[in-house]
Amino acid sequence: MTDMVEGLETARSLLFVPGSRPDRFAKAGGSGADLVVVDLEDAVAPADKAEAREHAGAWLAGHAWGVRINPPGTEWFAEDLRTVARHRCVVMVPKAESPHQLADICRGLAPGSVVVALVETAAGVLRAADVAAVDGVGRLAFGNFDLAAQLGVSPDDRAAMATARGTLVLASAAAGIAPPFDGVTGDVQDVAGLREDLRASVALGFTGKLCIHPRQVDPVHDVLAPTAEALAWASEVLAGADGGVAVVDGQMVDKPVVDRARRLLASASRRAS
């Protein structure tokens, strides 16, 4: 049984697979993605929602994966939530903008389940700190396409989306949860563009990426893999730290630096295991 719930905190790649295509579930699971999310929302036509929900529920009986349910307020939300609540899984909630609503969702989930709040509206961005602080929310994810449509800008315009991206990173840090997943790169053929998008988001503090095709997974992992130099630095920092302020290789080392080094090594260890 593949358990992707425990690895949410350090997940680099989140791969969507349409809930209406159960024939693709196994392939998605074999893609190497850190987290696979069966999508009941955007990838599924209204006429296929009920069948997709059944496929997702059947799959969750044997796989601790993720499911993106339909947003609160839609006609499919209640039944989607009832289905995923029967299983320990990652629940991605789209249009996340109400902390009270998210708290209600989290309380109704199976023990051990965790929520990824997909922030993709202006209201969601402005309330990101409160959304991230909800008990049961494990990570935020950025919905660049939906937000861009609302704002009337291109989802590929980094300058237009920089404030929203930075807000999600700050909100995650303030809440003490893992850094967020960045939004999708729509052109699945453009590997160079995917890498460029990810490097830009990593510079802002993102540590994961939403993927819409298996071929995007390996490039994401390549970009996010810690370099040998970074791991050597982290080891040197921990070896030289004495609990206070120290100097390692000519640079000041205090608790925040030690914490960063420890997270880097722990993350690399978990991914190697």
C-alpha atoms as one frame of an Amber mdcrd trajectory, in Angstrom:
protein
   0.000   0.000   0.000   1.459   3.341  -1.053   1.242   5.893   1.787   1.736
   9.435   0.552   0.112  11.137   3.536   3.167  10.888   5.777   5.381  12.401
   3.089   3.296  15.512   2.521   5.597  17.816   4.473   8.607  17.068   2.272
   6.765  16.366  -0.994   8.325  18.112  -3.973   5.888  17.035  -6.673   2.102
  16.803  -6.581   0.727  15.076  -9.671  -2.943  15.322 -10.642  -4.709  12.399
 -12.314  -8.348  12.686 -13.500 -10.776  10.793 -11.300 -12.687   9.805 -14.401
  -9.653   7.910 -15.731  -8.980   5.038 -13.319  -6.937   3.406 -16.064  -4.316
   6.086 -15.410  -4.130   5.708 -11.631  -1.456   3.020 -11.598   0.672   4.884
 -14.143   0.440   8.044 -12.060   1.477   6.047  -9.009   4.503   4.749 -10.898
   5.561   8.202 -12.064   7.758   8.802  -9.043   5.642  11.727  -7.870   5.835
  12.317  -4.137   2.073  12.824  -3.948  -0.583  11.780  -6.454  -3.939  13.545
  -6.236  -7.031  12.058  -7.863  -8.824  15.075  -9.269 -12.594  15.330  -8.944
 -12.712  19.003  -9.875 -11.241  20.677 -12.973 -10.245  17.486 -14.807 -13.730
  15.947 -14.615 -16.774  16.973 -16.655 -20.006  17.554 -14.682 -21.636  14.479
 -16.186 -18.759  12.305 -14.938 -18.478  13.645 -11.381 -20.391  10.858  -9.641
 -18.522   8.084 -11.432 -15.174   9.763 -10.773 -16.049   9.981  -7.082 -16.745
   6.244  -7.008 -13.402   5.517  -8.667 -11.607   7.724  -6.143 -13.300   6.074
  -3.181 -12.460   2.595  -4.427  -8.820   3.549  -4.962  -8.483   5.172  -1.542
  -9.503   1.879   0.042  -6.053   0.575  -0.840  -3.915   3.674  -1.343  -3.209
   6.563   1.043  -3.101   9.176  -1.712  -4.705  12.547  -2.208  -8.018  13.693
  -3.677  -8.969  17.139  -4.885 -12.623  17.534  -4.061 -14.970  20.053  -5.641
 -15.142  23.456  -3.920 -17.491  24.222  -1.050 -20.742  25.625  -2.373 -20.873
  23.363  -5.445 -23.450  20.633  -5.839 -20.754  17.932  -5.627 -18.940  19.133
  -2.516 -20.950  17.371   0.203 -20.808  13.938  -1.389 -17.127  14.365  -2.296
 -16.375  15.168   1.336 -18.367  12.208   2.613 -16.428   9.911   0.287 -12.929
  11.083   1.237 -13.812  11.299   4.935 -14.054   7.503   5.023 -10.332   7.169
   4.318  -7.040   8.436   5.681  -5.769  10.610   2.850  -4.651  14.038   1.729
  -7.651  16.214   0.870  -7.025  19.144  -1.444  -9.657  21.835  -0.973  -9.931
  24.245  -3.921 -10.991  27.892  -3.632  -9.707  27.853  -0.052 -10.490  31.226
   1.495 -12.627  30.645   4.606 -10.718  29.500   7.721 -13.976  28.543   9.450
 -15.057  26.420   6.500 -11.662  24.711   6.356 -11.772  24.016  10.064 -15.149
  22.305   9.658 -13.744  20.205   6.815 -10.670  19.190   8.812 -12.750  18.150
  11.823 -14.813  15.799   9.680 -11.933  13.881   8.139 -10.612  10.461   9.098
  -7.852  10.365  11.735  -4.457  11.037  10.187  -5.843  12.852   7.176  -4.457
  16.239   6.251  -5.630  19.119   4.059  -3.816  20.928   1.281  -5.523  24.300
   0.926  -5.481  25.416  -2.708  -5.388  29.205  -2.618  -6.548  30.499  -5.984
  -8.717  33.558  -5.330  -7.956  37.113  -4.269  -9.892  36.547  -1.039  -7.872
  33.408  -0.377  -4.580  35.247  -0.831  -5.662  38.032   1.520  -6.676  35.459
   4.152  -3.737  33.133   3.554  -2.291  33.540   7.050  -5.574  32.484   8.658
  -6.032  29.646   6.159  -2.550  28.284   6.865  -3.122  28.435  10.610  -6.179
  26.131  10.552  -5.555  22.964  12.559  -5.407  20.151  10.018  -4.028  22.176
   7.099  -0.641  20.670   6.269   0.372  22.806   3.286  -0.839  25.520   0.977
  -0.816  25.302  -2.815  -0.995  28.162  -5.278  -3.681  28.163  -7.973  -2.076
  30.505 -10.470  -4.500  29.943 -13.351  -7.688  30.667 -11.422  -6.211  33.685
  -9.670  -4.846  35.068 -12.932  -8.285  34.767 -14.518  -9.835  36.655 -11.624
  -7.196  39.380 -11.788  -7.257  39.639 -15.577  -3.548  38.848 -15.988  -1.551
  36.041 -17.552  -0.835  33.050 -15.282   2.705  33.122 -16.678   3.301  36.739
 -15.638   5.643  36.330 -12.688   5.613  40.008 -11.793   1.819  40.092 -11.619
   1.735  36.980  -9.424   4.739  37.731  -7.221   2.771  39.345  -4.403   0.397
  36.408  -4.152   3.220  33.889  -4.228   5.159  35.738  -1.552   2.058  35.972
   0.604   1.609  32.184   0.574   5.235  31.618   1.532   4.990  34.091   4.416
   1.670  32.634   5.571   3.116  29.116   5.639   6.161  30.212   7.607   4.046
  32.165  10.098   1.806  29.131  10.660   4.777  26.810  11.104   3.781  24.496
   8.246   5.862  23.332   5.277   6.419  25.797   2.439   3.750  25.772  -0.287
   3.451  24.058  -3.644   3.687  26.429  -6.589   1.071  26.365  -9.328   1.171
  24.492 -12.614   3.189  25.154 -15.737   0.571  24.678 -18.431   2.795  23.660
 -21.350   3.722  20.060 -20.594   6.112  19.982 -23.561   8.172  22.930 -22.317
  10.585  21.299 -19.869  12.950  24.273 -19.977  10.070  26.596 -19.099   9.037
  24.294 -16.255  12.534  24.394 -14.818  12.679  28.174 -15.147   9.293  28.577
 -13.453  10.378  26.354 -10.598  13.712  28.072 -10.056  11.874  31.389  -9.815
   9.429  30.026  -7.248  12.192  28.348  -5.241  13.872  31.751  -4.993  10.679
  32.983  -3.289  10.598  30.091  -0.830   8.440  27.400  -2.503   9.565  23.800
  -2.077   7.050  21.963  -4.262   5.267  22.105  -7.594   1.862  21.068  -8.926
   2.223  18.822 -11.988  -0.359  17.972 -14.635   1.622  15.328 -16.537   4.005
  12.552 -15.426   6.762  13.934 -17.646   6.929  16.999 -15.397   7.838  15.003
 -12.278  11.510  14.226 -12.949  12.458  17.807 -13.926  10.787  19.060 -10.738
  12.791  16.628  -8.644  15.996  17.563 -10.468  15.565  21.263  -9.716  14.565
  20.686  -6.102  17.247  18.116  -5.290  19.750  19.505  -2.766  23.208  19.825
  -4.226  26.179  18.016  -2.777  27.551  21.412  -1.796  24.353  22.287   0.092
  24.390  18.987   1.982  28.066  19.400   2.826  27.333  22.908   4.113  24.487
  21.626   6.281  26.659  18.874   7.751  29.428  21.364   8.498  26.972  23.725
  10.178  25.596  21.018  12.459  29.083  19.768  13.273  30.255  23.256  14.213
  27.176  24.514  16.035  27.431  24.608  19.834  23.942  25.762  20.755  24.765
  29.455  20.611  26.228  31.762  17.998  29.236  30.273  16.233  31.358  30.912
  13.172  31.591  28.132  10.598  33.773  28.599   7.549  33.865  32.314   8.209
  30.093  32.746   8.420  27.965  33.423  11.477  25.836  30.468  12.512  22.927
  30.915  14.914  19.757  28.967  15.627  17.848  29.876  12.411  20.832  28.768
  10.326  21.128  25.531  12.312  17.400  24.877  11.902  17.691  25.353   8.137
  20.645  22.955   7.970  18.809  20.369  10.050  15.702  20.578   7.818  17.824
  20.182   4.699  19.535  17.040   5.952  16.329  15.560   7.345  14.536  16.146
   4.071  17.322  14.502   2.076  17.318  11.541   4.471  13.551  11.018   4.201
  13.647  11.117   0.419  16.500   8.617   0.286  14.713   6.137   2.549
